[in-house]
Amino acid sequence: MCCYSSLGFSQISTVTGTVRDSLEQTALYNVTIMVSGTRTAARTDLHGKFSIIASPGSELIFTHAGYREKRVLVGNSSTIDVSMANAKKELDEVVVVAYAKQKKATVTGAIASVSTKEIKQSPAANLAVSLAGRLPGLTTLQTSGEPGRDVTALFIRGRATINSTNPIVLIDGVERDLTYIDPNEVESVTILKDASSTALFGVRGANGVILVTTKRGASEIPEMNFSYEAAAQNFPYFIKTVNAYDYASLRNLALSNDNLPQQFSQKTLDVYKTGADPVNYPNTDWRKVILKDFSMQQRYNLNISGSTSNRAMRYFVNATYLNQGGQFRVEKDLPYDPSFRLKRYSFRSNIDLKLNRRLDVYLNVGGYLEKQNMPMGILNRVGDITATLASMSPAVYITSFMSRVPANVPVLTPSGDVTTGPNVDWPAYGLLNRSGYIQQTRSNVLATFGMRQDLGNITEGLSAEAIMSFDTKSTNNLYGGREFVRYMQALTPSLGNPSGPDSVYFTQYGGWLNTPLTIGGSTDFSSLSNFQARLNYSRAFNKHNVTGLVFYQQQQNIQGVQLPFNLRGVSGRVTYGYDNRFFAEFNAGYNGSEQFAKGKRFGFFPAVSGGWLISNESFMKNQNIITHLKIRGSYGKVGNDQLGGRRFLYLDDIHIQGGGYSTSLGLGQQIAINMLKNANISWEIARKADIGFELGLAPGIDLVVDIYKERRDNILRNRSTIPALNGFDLSVLPPVNIGVIENKGYEVELGYRKAVSRKLTVFGKLNFNYAKNKQIAADEPLLSPNYAYRYRSTGYSLGQNFGYIVDRYFTDQSDIDRSPVQSVGGHAARPGDFKYVDLNKDGIIDERDKAPIGYTAVPEYTYGLAFGASQKQWDISVLFQGVANVGRLLNGAGIWAGAGYTNYSDWHNYSWTPERAAKGEVIRYPRLTTQVSPDEQTNNFFYVNSSYVRLRNIEIGYTFTRTLVNKIGVNKVRVYLNGQNLYTWDKLPFKGIDPEQLTSYTYPIQRIFNAGVNVTF
């Protein structure tokens, strides 16, 4: 803050105050304050405060770039607080686009952004999880909550291909992994959605692009931030199974329905009900045995940013430590640690140097070191750990003990061995504790060096930039594996005394034996090198504004011993603006991919867009309601070379296998064909159209609406219409570019922000997206006329399920006899089974009666609602996120109760029985059985609508007054509480499973309660 004076009058005084943004109510730095008619001036400091010498009656003039000038008369008060209004904020706000930045008002493509402030309101360990519900057009689908493997699938504007739908992720302009980025490093996340914004990526731009911009130094005053967070995590959803008495009762009912002898006597049922003999009649709650009530997560972060006084060097340095525990209990006295645990150390350093008036260089270095611990049993069996918790009978001990085995039992069970239930080969307790451990160490180092040269000496507005980056990633696995013996528990009636207590004994289950720990390991390594060269042009003259970009990139990705993945291409952009009212843009990419044969690797992908900023027209000047009004549109072509992980399909895929005769390859060897080549294979082509409407109103309301349509051609599919009679082995035929899918929808984003008073600001933001696809061409044969639905793909959405339509339950055998023949899967119907609808009216229930049921696994509707307020030192923010028109199949342990399923949950207490049906009581499940039944088919009873609304985040914060914290030598202290996945409303008929996850055979998504403190120095 500085001040100088040339006042010539006597009645002068010092005027102090604070300058804030009128909308955000944030302090404004470097505002210039002048006394009108004099040379007396001052500037605000980092906290918006100023001090200036002025006399009563004089006029103070406040000016700041991007804000309307403010004039205030000095009265008798020595304190003046000022709010400055943003002058056409949309014209000055800069947003990130592909390989550049643009003024928001001039953007003619479809993009959306979220700031670091919003991202950090989520305590999630994965940045992708933090994006849920915050960006219009982005659908997130978290498939696991496992520490270090909390994978989240991302879809931009739905799904338009049967192959990979992954968007490209660029971090500071280089393709990198989103999962491991620390939210404290991030400045903003932007998604590019239409052809205009992604055309520069050409052959790889069809699925959209996610741009992550990390923080950089700015202020001349160094700033240090330290934060600490401690969180408690648990599972909001987990299948809750019945107690031992209900289990035994339901088991007897299932056996009775199958006309089989009951397993549990009335005496046994009575003991289970009273709990009088827990030694011989255990009632084990496997959830309490295996799961913790809570696990802990801690996060420490320290970052420093600033610049030298002449801004010749700017810097941002960040370091974070994350420690996340797992929800599963493990034994304490094992010679190894099988617990779930994640420790991640991440760092970043962004340095910008201005070497001279025309040359800037920068160096970005970042990465992480991650150590993950888990039980060996999770290797390809994480689903079994969660599934067997629902499979294990409560009438089974945790482990067996010799003291509980009668002396007259011939097979004595060693103390401490694992017990299991019927048909449970992999009991959860054994998978967690007795299978060994995995220690996985992952490291990643990212380095980018760039140079910017101002070529204004050649022609005004011309500059060049070169970027070189190199990333290395390694994964080291240390395995300690072993096998463990399993035992089954049974009861023997008391000899000679039928009313006496039963005795428990154990017999070995299967052929597994305890084995010593076997140590092994593996190492994976990958690297990515990227080179970019850019030529930029930006010039404004009179009413014209022209920018241009020519961009060259080549990239090589080496993954282990595989052949390198290579990319190369040239892209360009030209924009034109006239009088800040009319805008036009042309983008194009000429890119190549090694996925295709020589001579067919490169393609040209153009896109055009335009916009009209109506609010800058002269006829809009004399009104103060509409602050921003723009219409825009785009059309273009982009590609997709991600072909489901398959490479070099233009070459024959052959291998050497064993044979029964001598060849030149050696005795017993022959060449076999896995797949014939397709020399004409090409990329998918996405033709995209978008129309957008933007509106800003003076009360602080912003509205953005987009309508879009995409036609995806050349989709790689396997042939289905070639008859087997032609003599070809159809299994070796290559896929061809014959698929066509149409995807269309709309997006709405509505925002509101208003400073109700100097002390109270409120805000709200709603985003809503609808995307629905349809398969136009799928090379699908038309089924015979006796099929109720003659196509299973063509004309339907990707992933559309077909199944049987449930009419009602069969009441008795005569009802079955009067109905169409129903032996689905070769199993005859019984009373209490589903009666399926005979859609084709042929008197038989079979494949021909299947109909489209439910929605697909990718929702058609996604939405988010964020709102909050700040008053004085307090602030609160809330985020609801939801999806609609999405489906999933209910199946697996604890849900189905037939052959192979050995436990029950509460909804099986409401299964069909003749008595319940006769009384008209609630029936939630067909008859129980121990055998395979026609009920366990894909049908509209088990395939359900999994739409939900989730209270995704809440954060409440308190910022201590500056007067208080300055006494301890700091500038700002904020404490806060936040939570994630706090509550969910859904339509599932079965409780205990998360509607977001597609299966119950995975690590559940976690609920997080978090407390933190942030200190700024």
N, C-alpha and C positions, 0 to 999 in steps of 0.2 A: 504494500500500500504506500503510495507516495502523495505528496501535496506540496504545491508552491503557490505563492501569493503576490499580488501587486495591488491590493486594496488600498484605497486612499481615504476611507472614512473612518470615523472613530468608534461607532457602536458596532463592534464586531464580536463574534463568539464562535465557538467550535460546535459544529453540527455533526452528530454521529447517527448511524442507523444501519439497516440491513436491506439489501436488495434481493428480491426473490422472483422466480418465475411465477406469473399470475395463475397458471394452470397447475403446474407441478408443485408449486410452493417450495421449490428447492433453491438453495442459495446460488447466486450468479457470481462467478469469478471474473475479475478483470473488466468490470463495468466502469466506464469513464463518467465521472461527475464533474461538471464545470459550472462555475458561477457566471451567469449570463452577463455579457458585456465586459468581462475581465479575462485574465489569463490564469486565474486560480483554478486548479484542477486536482482531482484525486482519482484513485482506482480502488475497487473493492478487493478484499483479500480472498483467500480460498474459501472462507466461510460467508462470503457475501457482505462483510462489514466494511464500513468506510468512515472516514473522519475528514472534515473539510472546514475551512474558515469561511464564514459568511455572516452577513448582517441581516437583521429582520427586514422583511420586505423584498429582499433580493430573490432572484429566481435560479433554481438549480436545474441543470439540464443533464439527464441521464441517457447515455447512448451505449449500445452493445450490439455487436454483429448478430443479425437475425432477429432483432427485437425492435419494436416501435419506440421511437424517441419519447421520453417522458419528461415533462416539465412540472416542477413543484415549487410553490412559493414558500419561503422561509417565514415562519411565524415566530411566536414567542417561545415555542418549545425548542429545546436543543436536540431533540431526537426525532428523526424522520425515517420511517420504514416505507419502502417503495416496492410495488409489484409491477413488473414489466411484462407486457403482452408480446407474444411471439408474432413477428411480422411475416404472415404467409409462411408458416412453419414448413408446410409441405414443399415449398420451393427450395429450401435450404437443407432439409433433412437428407442425408446421404444413406443409401442402402447398398448392401453387397449384392453384386450380380456375378455372373461367370467371369472370373479373371479380371474383375474391375469393380469400381464403385460408380454409382450414378445417383443423381438427385432423384428423390422419390417421385417428384412430380413428373419427371420425364420418362419414367419406366413404363413401357407399353406391354410387357410380359406379365405373366401370372406368377407372383412370388409372395412369400409370407415369412415373417421373421419373429423371433422371440429373443428377449434380452437375458443377460446373465442374472439379473435380479429375479426374474420369474423362474429360471432354471434352478437357482439355488434354494428356492422354497421347498424343493423336494429333497429329502435326505437319502435318496437312493444311491447305491454304489455305482450304478450304471447310468451314464448320461442319456442313453436312448430311452430308459424308463422315465426320466424326468420330462421328456417331451410329450408324454401322453396327454391329450386333451388341450394342448396349447397352440396348435397350429392348424388352421383350416386346410383340409386336403391331406393331412398326414394321419394314417391309421397305424396304431401300435398294437402289437399282439405279443404280450409277454408269455412265453411258454414254460419258464422255469424260474424259481426263486433261489436256486442253489448259489451259495457264495462263490463268486468267480465264474459262474456259468449261468447267470441270470439273463438268458438269451431273450432278445426282443426282436421280433420280425417287424419290419417297417414297410408300409405300402404308401406310395404317393398316388392319390386319386384312384384307389382301388387296385384291381388286378386285371390285366389285359393279355396274359399269356399263360401257357401251361409250363413254360420254362422259368428260368430265374426271374424273379420280380424285384431283386435287390436294387435300390437306387445307388448311384455313385456317391461316395462320401469324400469330400475334399476338406482337408484341414489346412488352412492357410494356403490354399491353392494346390495342394498335393494330395493324391489319393491315399487315404489312411483309414485305420480302424476307429470307428466311433466309440466302441465299447469301453476302452480304457482311458478316455480323456477325462481329466479331472474337471468338474464343473467350475472350480475356482479359477481355471485358466481361461475360461470361455468369455468372450465379449458378446457374441451373438451367434444364433443358429438361424440359417435361412434355407428355405426349400424352394427349388425351381421346379415349376409344374408343367408349363406349356412348352410347345415346340420352339417358340421364340427365345425363351430363356435357356433352353438346353441344346439348341442346334450346334453350338460350338463343340459339344461332346460327340456329335455325329453318330457313329456306329454304336455308341454306348449310351446315348442319351434318352432312350425311350422310356425308361423306368423312373425318370426324374433324378434330381441331384440334391444332395444335402451339403450346404456350405457351412463349415464351422470356422469362425474367426476368433483367434485368441487375442488376449489383451496385450497392449503395448504401452510403453511409458508415454506420458503426456505432460503432466504438470511440472513446472520448474521447481516446485516444492516437493522434496521426496516424501513419499507416504508409505508407511509400513502397516500392514494388516495382519493380525493374528486371530485365528478362530479355533475354537474347540467345540466339538459336538460329542455327546454321549447318547446312544439310542438303545432302546429295548425292542426286540423283535419277537414276533410269534406268528403262528399260523392262524389266520382268521377262518380258514376253511380246512377241515379234515373230517373224513368219514367217521362218524360216531357209531360204533357197533353196539349190539345189545349186551346185557349182562348174562351170566352163566345160566340163570333160570330161564330167561327168555330164549336163549340159544337152544337149550335142551328141549324146551316146549316146541319151538319152531322146527327143530330137527325131527322130532317125533311126528309132527304134522306132515312134514314133507314125505317121510317114510310111509305114513298112513295113506297119503294121496297116491303113492306108488304101489299100494297093496303089499308093503313089506313090513316085517316085524319092527316094532319100535325099539330104539336104542336105549332109552332111559326109562327106568321103572318109576312108578309113582313115588316110591321111597326116595329114589335119587332126586327126583324133582323137588320133593319136600325139603331135603337137606340143602339143595342149591338155593331154594327160596328163603330159608331161614338163615343160611350161612353158618349153621351150627358146627360144621366140620371142615374148616378151610384147608386142612392138611390134605385130606383125601378128595375134597370137592372144592378145588380152587375157583376163584372168581377173579381172573386176571384182567385188569384194564390195560391192554397193551399200549394204548396211547400214553398213559402215565409212565409206563415202563420205558418206552422208547423215546418219548418227546419231552423236552424241557418246557417249563412254563414260559420262559423267555430266554433269549440269547442276547448277547450284547454286541454293539458296534460302536467304535470310537473313530473319530476323524480329527486330525490336527492339521492346520494349514497356516503357512506363513508366506506372505508375498510382499515384495518391495517394488515400487514403481516410482519413476520420476525422470528428470532430465537435467542436464547441465544448464547453467544460467543463460547461455546463448543458444540452447537447444541443439547444440552440435551432436550431442549424444542423448538418446532416450533409451530407457531400460525398463524391463519388467521381468522379475525373477519370482518363481513360485515353487514351493515344495509342500507336499501333502503326504501324510501317513494315514492309511486306512486299515483298521483291524476289525474284521467281521467274523463273528462266530456262527456256528450252525445250531439247528434246532434239535438234533438227535443226541440222546444221552449215550455215553460209552462207559465201559468198565474202567476203573481207575488203576488197577494193578496189573495191567497188561504190559508185556515187555516192549510194546510199540504203541504209537498213538494213532488210533483210527478215526479221530474226531474230524468233523467238518470245520475248517478254519481258513480264513483268507487274510493275508497281510500284503498290502500294496504300498510301495514307495514310489511316488511320481514326482517329476520335476519338470520345469520349463524355464528357459531363459530366452527372452526376445530382446535383442540389442539392435538399435538403429543408429547409424553414424552418418553425419553429413560432412563428407570430406572436403567439399568446396561448394561453391554456389550452384554447381550443376550436377554434382555426383553424390549420390547416396548409396550406402551399402547397408545390408542388414544380415544378421546371423540369428537363426532360430535353432535352438537345441532343446530337445525334450525327450521324454521317455518314461519308463516305469520298470520297476523290479517287483515281481509278484510271486509270492509263495503261497501255494494252496495245498492244504492237507485234506485227505478224505479217506474213507475206508476202501479197501480193495474191492469190497463187494459192490461198490458203486459202478465199477467198470462194466458198462453195458447192462447194469442191473439196478440203476437208481429207481426205475419203476417198480422193481420187485421189492425194494425196501419199503416204499410207501404202500404198495399193493398188499404185501403180506401182513401189514398192520391191520388191514381190513379183513384179511383171510384167516388170521389166527383165532382159533376158538378161545373164548374166555375161560373154558374149562381145561386149560393146559397150563402147566407150570412154566415159569420163566426159564429156569434150568432145572435139571434133575439132581437129586441128592440121595446118596446111598442110604442115609438114615430113614428115608421114606420108602425104601424098597423092602418088602417082607423077605425074611430069610429063606422061605421056601420057594421063592421065584427063581427059576433056573438062570435067567439072564439078568445079571446084576448091572446096574447102570453106574458108571464111574461118576464121582461127585463133580458137579459143575458142568456137565455136558449140556448141550443145547437140546431142548425139546421142540417138537414141531407138531403140526396138526395134519389131518388127512389131506393128501394131495398138495401139501405145501413143501416143495422140494427145497426152497430157498427161504427159510425163516428169517425175518428181519433182524432178530437179535443176533443170529449167527453171521449174517451178511455185514452187520455193523462191527461186531466185536471179534469174530473168530476167523475172518477171511483175510486179515492182513491190513496193509495200509498203502497209500500212494502219497508221495511227496512230489509235487510238481512245481518247478521253478520256471517262470516265464520272464523274459527280459526283452525290452524293446528300446532302441535308441534311434531318435529321429533328428536329422540335421538338415537344415536348409540354409544355403547362402545365396543372397541375391544382390544385384547391382541395378541401380536406376540412373540413367544418364539423360539429363536434359539436353535436347538437341535444338534448343531454341535459337542457337547461333546459325543453324541451317535454315530453319523456318519456324516461325512462332507456333507453339503448341505441340511440337514434335518431341517425343521422348522414346527411349529404348530401355528394355529391362531384360536381364538374363537371370535365370534361377537354376540352381543345381541342388538336388537333394539326394540324400542317401539314408536309407533306413535298414536296420538289421533287427531281426527278431529270432529268438531262440527259445526252445522249450526243452527242459531236462526233466525226465521222469525217473523217479526211484521207486521201484515196486518191491514190496515185501508180501508175497502171497502164500497162502496155506489153505488146506482143506480142513473141514471139521466134521465130526460125527454127529448124526441126528438120532434122536430117540422119540418114539411115540409112547404116549401115556394111555393106559387102559385101567379099567376097574374090574376086580374079581369079587363076585359075591362071597359073603362070609360062609364058609363051609359048615353045614349042619345047622345053621341058624339064619334062615332067609330074612328075618327082620333085623339081623345084626348089621354092623357097619361093613361097607365094602372095603377092599384093600386096593391100593394103587400099585401098579408095576409098570415097567418100561421095557420096550423091545426096540431093537435097532431098526431105524427107518432107512431103507436104501442101502447102498454099498459104500457110502462115504466113510472115511476114517480120518482121525486126526493126523496131520502131517506137519513136519517142521516147516519153519518159515523159509521160503525160497526167495533169494534176493535177485533182482534183475533191474534193468534200466533201459532207457532209450533217449535219443536226442533228435530233435527236429530243428532245422535251421532254415530261415528264409531271409531274403534281402530284396530291397526295391531301390532302383536308381531311376531318377527322373531328371530330365533336362527340358527347360522351357526357355523360349526366346520370344519376346513381345516387342512390337513396335506400336506405340500409342500416339494418337493425334487428338488434340482438343483445341478448338478455336471458336471464339465468338466474335462476330463483326456485325454491326448494326443490329438487325433483328434476327440474325441467323446464328445458329449454334450447330457446329459439326464436330463429331467425334469419330474416330476410327481405331480399329485394333486389328493387327495381323499377328497371329499366334502360331508358334510351332512347338510341338511337344513330341518327345520320344521317351518311352518308359520300358524298363525291363524288370520283371518280377521273377525271382528264382526261389522255388520252393523245394527244399531238399534235393533229391537226386532227379527230379523231373526236369524235362527240357524247359528252358526259360519261357515265360509268357511275355510277348513283345507287343507293344503298341506304338503307333506312329501316326502323326497327322498334322494338317495345317487347318487353321480356322480363322475366321474373320468376322468383324462386326463394323457396320457403319450406321451411325445415328444422325438424324437431322431434326432440329427444332426451329420453328419459326415463331418469333415473338412470344415465346413461352406459352403458346396456345396450341400449336399443331406439332405433332411429333411422329416421326417415321423411323423404322429400324429394320435393318436387314442383317441376319446372322446366317452363317454357313459353316459347315465343317466338311473337310475332305480328309477322311480318316481311314486307316487300314487296320485290319485285324488278322493275325496269323491263323485264326480259326478256319480260314478258307484257302482254296487252292491259289497258286500263283496266277496272276492275271485277273483274279476275282476278289482281291483282298481289300480294295479301296472303293469307297463310295462317296457320293456328294449329297449332303443333307442340308438343304436351304430352308429358311423360315423368314417370313415377313410379319411385321406388326406395325400398328399405328395407333395414335391416340389424339383426342381433342380435349384440352383443358378448358372447359366451358367457363369455369369460374374466373378465368382471366380475360374474358371478353368484355368489351366496353359496356355492353348492356347489363353486365352483372356488377358494375362498380358501385352503383347507387343503392345498394341493399346491404344489410349487415346480418342476414340470416344464413345464407349459404356461403361457407368459407372455402369449400373445395367441391368441384364437380367435374368429373372426367369420365369419358367413355373410351374404351380401347378394345382392340381385337387383334388376334394373331392366327396365323395358319402356317404349318410347315411339316417337314418330314424329318424324322429321327430314326435311329436304328437300335437294335439290341443283338449283341453277339454272345450273350451269356446263354449257352445252350444246355443248361442243366448239368454243368460240370463235365460234359463230354468234349474231347479235343480231337482234332485231326480227322474229322469224319470224312474228309475228302480222300483218305487213304484206306486201303483194305486193312482190316484188323484181323491178324492171323496169330496163331500160336502153335507151338510144338507139343504134341500130346502122345501118350503111349499108344502103341498099335500092336498088332499080332503078327507082323511080318517084317522082313529085313528091307531097309531102304538106304538110300545114300546118306541119310541123316544118322543112320545107326540102327542097330537091331531094336525093334519094338517102338520106333518113333515114326510119327507122321505129322504132316501139316494139316491143321484144322482151321476153318474160317469161323471167327466170331461174328464178324459183320462185314458185308461187302461195302466198298467205298461208294460215296456219292460225290462225284467230282463237281457237281453243279450246286452244292450246298451254299447257302447265302444267309445273310442276316435277316432278322425280322425287320419289317418296315412299319413304323407307326406314323400315320397321318393324323395330325392333331389340329383341332380348331378350338378357339376360345374367344368368348366375348365377355368383357368386364365392365362394371359400372362402379364408380367410386363417388361417395357423397360425404361431405363434411358440413355439419351445422354448428352455428355459433354457440349453442348451449354446451358444446363439448361432445357431440355425437358424431361418430364416424361409421359409415356403412360401406362395405365392399361386397359385391355380388359377382360371381363368375358362373358362366354356363359353358360347358365343354363337351366335346365329342372326340372320340379316337377310334380309328379303324386300324387294327393291327393285322397286317398281311404277312405272308411268308413264314408263318409259325411252323417250327419244326415238329413234325408228328410222324409216328409210325403208321404205315399203310394198314388199313383195315378192310379194304374192298377188293383185295386180290384173292381170288378163290384158291383153295388148297389144291384143286384139281389140276392146276397148271404145272405141277411137278416141282416147283421151287420149295426149298426149305424156308418158309416164311420168317423163321426166327433170325435168319442172317441178312434179311433185307434191311437196307439202311433207312433211316428216317428221311423225309423229304419236306420241302417248304410248301405245304399245302393248307395249313390251318389259317383260318380267318376269325378274328374276334372283334366285336364292337363293344366299346366301353363309353358310357356317357353319364353325365350327372351335372350337379351344380354345387356351389359353395356360397355360404353367407358368413360374413364376419361383421358383427355389430359391436361397437365400442362406445363407452361413455366415461368421461372423466370431467370432474368439476371441482373447483375450489369453492366450497360452500361458504367458507370464511377463511380468514388468515390462518386459523388453527385447524380447520377441518377440510379434508379432501376425500372425495369418494370416487370410486371407479368401478366399472363393470365391463366385461368382454364376453361375448357369446360367439362361438364359431360352430358351424354346422356344415356337414358335407354329405352328399348323396352320390354314390357311384354304383352303377349296375352294369354288368357285362353280359354279353350274349354270344354264344358260339355260332358263327355264320356258316363255317365250313370246317368239318372235322374228319373227312374221309370215312364217314360212318355208313355202314350198309343199312338199308331200310329193312327193319324186321318184318316178319310175315304179318298178314292182316289180322291174325287172331291175337296179336299183342295189343293190349289196351293202349299202350304208348309205343309207337314204332321207332322212335329215336330216344337215345339215352344221353346224347351230348348235343347234337345239332338243335339249335333253337333254345338251349338252356344255358344257365350260368355255369361258369367253371366250378367244378366240385359239387354240382347238383346231385343229391342222393336220391336213389330210387328204392322204394320199399313197399311193404304191404300196408294197406289201410285197415285199421282196427275198427270193427263195427261195434262189438260188445263182447262180453264173456259168454261162453257156452254155459247153459244152465244145467243140463243133464245129458245122458246118452241119447235120448230121443231127439233132443235139440240137434245134436251132432248128426244123427242119422237123417234128419230132414234138411240138412244144410249141404252146400256144395262139398265135394270130397276135399278134405283138408289134411294133407300129410306132408306139409312143408318140411323139406330136409329129410324126408323119409321117416318122419315121426308122427304117429297118429295123434289126433287131438283127443283130449279128455275134458270132462266138465271142469270149468274154471280156466280153461285156456282161452286165448284170444280167438274170436271168430273174425276172420278176415273177409273183406269185401271181394266178391267175384266180379271184378271190373269188366272182364270180357264176356261174361254170361255163358261160359262153356261148361259150368258145373264142376270145375276143378280149380283149386287154388294152387297156382304155381308161378313160375317166373313171368308168365304172360300177364299176370295181374298186378305187377309192380307199377307204382305210380310215383311221380316226383313228390318228395316229402320234405318239408322244412326248408330252411335257408342254408346257404353255404357257410363255411368256416370263416370267411372274410366278410365282415359286416357291410351291409349296404349303406347304413347310416352311422356316422360317427359325429360326436359333438362334445363340446366342452364349454363350461360356464365358470368364469372367474370373476370374483368381485371382492371388494374390500374397502377399507377406509384408513385414514391416518388422522389422528387428532393429538396435537401437541407432541408428547413423546411416545404415544401409543400408535401401533399400526396392526392391522389384521388383514389377512388375505385368505380366500377360500377358493378351492377349485373342485368342481364336479366334472366328471368325465363319464361318457356313456356311449353305448353302441346299440343298434337296433337292426332287426332283420338279419340275425345271425343264428346259426344252429350248431348243435353238437350231438353226438350219440352218447347216451348214458349206457355205460357197460362196465364190466369189470367187477373186482371183488367188492363186496358190500353193497353192490347195486343189483347185479344179477344173482339169482339163487337157484342154480340148477347143477348139472353135472360139472364137477371140477371147482365149484364154488362152495366154500366150507364155512361161511359165517353169514350173519344177518345184521341188518340195521333196522332202525325203527320203522321204516315204511313197510317192511315185511310183516310187521305185526298187524297190518291192515290188508293182508293178502286175501284172495278169494277163498271162501269156504261156503258150503251149502247153507250153513246156519246164518252166516253174515249176509249172504245174498237174499235169503228168505226174509230176514228182518229189515232189509233195505238199508243196512249200515254202509258207512263209507268203505269203499274198496279201492285201494291204491296200487294193487299189484296182482297179477294172475296167481293161479294156484302155485303153492310151493312144491318142489320136486327135487329129487336127488339125481334125476336122469336128464338126458338131453330132451328138450321139448320144443315144439314149434313156436313157442313164445319168444325164444331168444334169437329172433331174426331181426334184420333191419326193418323197423316199422315206425309208424308215426306216434306210437306210444313212447318208445325209447329215444327216438330222434326228436329233440325238443328245441324250443326257442330259447336261446341262451342270451337274449338281450339283457342289458343291465345298466344301472346308473350307479356310479361309484363316487363316494366322497374321497377323492384322490388325495387332496392335500388341504391342510389348515395350518396357518402360521400366525402366531401372535407374538409381537415384539415390543420391547420397551427400550427407548434410547435415553440414557441419562443426560441431564442438562449439561451444557458445555461448562457452565460455571462450576459445577461439581467436579467433573472429570479433569478439568484443567489443573485442579489442585494436586492431582497425582501424576501430572506430566503427560497426559494423553489428550488426544483431540476428540475422540468419540468412543463410547462404550454402548453396545447394544446387546441385550439378552433376549432370547427368543425360545419359544416352544413350537415345534411343528410335528406333523404326523402324516403318514402316507397309508393309503388303502384302509381308511378308518372304518368305513361301513359301505355295504353294497346292497342295493335292492335289485332283485332279479325275479324271473318267472319260472325258475327250475322247480319241478315237482319234488326233486330230491335235494335235501339240504346236506351240506358237508363237502361240496365240490365247488371250486371257483369257476364262475361262468366264463372267465377270460381264457382259461386253459382248456385245450382241446381234449385232454385225457387226464384221468386221475392217476395214471402211472408215471408221475413225475414229481419233482420237488415242488411243493406248493409255493405260491406267491406269498410273500411275507407282509405282515402289517408292522409298521415302524412308529414308535413314539420317541421323539428326539428333543433334546434340550441343548442349546448352544449359547456361546458368548463370542462376540466379535469386538476386538479392540483395535482402534486406529490410532497410530502415533504420527 
